[in-house]
């Protein structure tokens, strides 16, 4: 394997993007551990998966595109898949947590916006 050297500007940019992605992942991990409630904690992994992933993906895209001489498009597909799936899973987790909190009748949880309630079903 030949040891081709990247330009200095590319090495600095790649290193900065990787470090930025790692710092965002660390910040999100600390938030996941430190935030008090489920509804606050669920945002930290979403931040890791979006911002941290994009920074790391741009670094890898730049590195492999410069090393290979052509655009490394497979990395864009990975990033697009993560960008689509992370918000969907976060919404599902939040809805499940909200449903469980309503079932447990925890204080401070907003009521359901659904017009059909169990008492309405019994009345008809």
CORSULFEN-V611209 format. One record per run of one state. SS is the DSSP state (H for helix, E for strand, C for the rest). FROM is the first residue (numbers start at 1). LEN is the number of residues. If there is no record, write none. Layout:
SS_FROM_LEN, SS_FROM_LEN
This chain:
C_1_7, H_8_27, C_35_3, H_38_31, C_69_5, H_74_30, C_104_14, H_118_6, C_124_1
